[in-house]
Amino acid sequence: MNYTGVREVEVVVIGAGQAGLAAAFHLRRVGYVPDRDFVVLDHSPRPGGAWQFRWPTLTFDKVHGMHALPGMELTGADPLRPSSEVIGAYFERYERTFGLRVHRPVSVTAVREGGGESPGPDAGKALGGGRLLVETSEGDYAGRALINATGTWDRPFWPRFPGQESFGGRQLHSSRYQGPEEFRGARVVVVGGGTSAVQQLTEIARVAAATTWVTRRPPVFREGPFGAEQGRAAVALVEERVRQGLPPQSVVSVTGLPMTEAVRRARESGVLERLPLFARLTPTGVSWEDGRTVEADAVLYATGFRPAIDHLAPLRLREPGGGIRMDGTRAQRDPRIHLVGYGPSASTIGAHRAGRAAAAGIGRLLAATEQPAEEEREWAGSLAS
Ligand SMILES: Cc1cc2nc3c(=O)[nH]c(=O)nc-3n(C[C@H](O)[C@H](O)[C@H](O)COP(=O)(O)OP(=O)(O)OC[C@H]3O[C@@H](n4cnc5c(N)ncnc54)[C@H](O)[C@@H]3O)c2cc1C
């Protein structure tokens, strides 16, 4: 069936980062053809997912455990090259090799039940029932299933503090950090207890006039390698949360901070002396309830991200707890929708596995829902004879 202005496909994949590409690879593998049976839509200008936006001083040697995409290893990368370039080039080669035909830049603005030219209560029926209408900057798609792989980069989390508007210096989120040079000679407060905070703080401390590190909880540094067993335990914790429909928590809250050589040196030099969160910003810095103050020219919020899933709001998948209740990669409220790179699969290895699971789950679902049509045809055929 064809509806004016709406392209019909079996599966729409939103996002072409690690998770979306892994899912697209596995869709191909189970027999779906790009641009005929499925489309991959991504609103970033280039291949690389969120990696293309990461700061230039995040060189490839500073990346922890970058897991390869399925079917193609990432070999021979220069460890001193920015990871944005290394991974951008790798993803570009990957898309080309497997002919994944990513549409970019294409923004998905909303996903709704059914649809068609005149959305309304019967619109779903107009599209043959059970279809999802995916509204995008290049027109609408109607899919029988959806793989959402939109990551978190587009939703940086900014904590709110009293006095934020009165602060006379610069406030920025870690996603806008471009390297330490812009902080040369400045007094900088870094907020946040994750890996980005530690990496950016240690870089800035080398050129800044002064740095202050504040975190909500005392940071937990992890000595030794992060083995498969710890990995499984961390994933299980996040999995349990999303199974209950709670929002996934930050990675560092379940893995701890890796104790690298650079971190050890920074600790010895006192850069990683941490203070609890301040109570408010003032025109010239930050202050705590006990009256203590620190003067600052800049406040850098390395406070993480939230899942970029606003476009799914019309589907009402969220639970009262604020998260989407998941069963593996599948949204419990709607078996047509898989989320990859969400919650327990928000790592390069997790995204890899989730992509495979989502493609397999959708393959099974679509094969099962095709069954009645087949039977109907046989039934119609028997009537005709
Ligand atoms: C600073 C930093 C460092 C990290 N380092 C590591 C590491 O070393 N190892 C590791 O395993 N993990 C790391 N992670 C986690 C990492 O982000 C994930 O492992 C993985 O890269 C995420 O892949 P993804 O495909 O889920 O998301 P992304 O790479 O964010 O890809 C999502 C894609 O979806 C697109 N998109 C979003 N919204 C829309 C929309 N509405 N319409 C169309 N397209 C859309 C975006 O443009 C983007 O291309 C790091 C995270 C951060 C923030």
The ligand as an ORCA input file, in Angstrom:
! r2SCAN-3c Opt
* xyz 0 1
  C      32.296     11.730     26.850
  C      31.845     10.327     26.691
  C      32.781      9.330     26.549
  C      32.377      8.001     26.412
  N      33.316      7.032     26.305
  C      32.948      5.744     26.186
  C      33.918      4.709     26.067
  O      35.101      4.972     26.123
  N      33.478      3.427     25.925
  C      32.161      3.113     25.875
  O      31.801      1.928     25.737
  N      31.210      4.076     25.973
  C      31.571      5.375     26.133
  N      30.616      6.346     26.260
  C      29.225      5.988     26.179
  C      28.924      6.117     24.693
  O      28.263      7.280     24.427
  C      28.240      4.906     24.138
  O      29.006      3.814     24.398
  C      27.967      4.889     22.654
  O      28.917      5.551     21.889
  C      26.647      5.483     22.447
  O      26.215      5.064     21.193
  P      24.741      5.316     20.750
  O      24.634      4.771     19.372
  O      23.806      4.786     21.765
  O      24.545      6.898     20.789
  P      25.186      8.084     19.956
  O      26.589      7.837     19.571
  O      24.866      9.301     20.745
  O      24.336      8.125     18.614
  C      23.019      8.586     18.582
  C      22.748      9.157     17.212
  O      21.356      9.458     17.155
  C      21.193     10.691     16.497
  N      19.936     11.285     16.951
  C      19.589     11.656     18.208
  N      18.344     12.151     18.235
  C      17.875     12.076     16.961
  C      16.645     12.453     16.337
  N      15.614     12.943     17.044
  N      16.522     12.268     14.995
  C      17.547     11.760     14.269
  N      18.727     11.381     14.812
  C      18.892     11.542     16.146
  C      22.417     11.516     16.873
  O      22.664     12.488     15.906
  C      23.510     10.452     16.942
  O      24.212     10.354     15.719
  C      30.997      7.672     26.401
  C      30.054      8.700     26.547
  C      30.469     10.014     26.700
  C      29.434     11.093     26.868
*
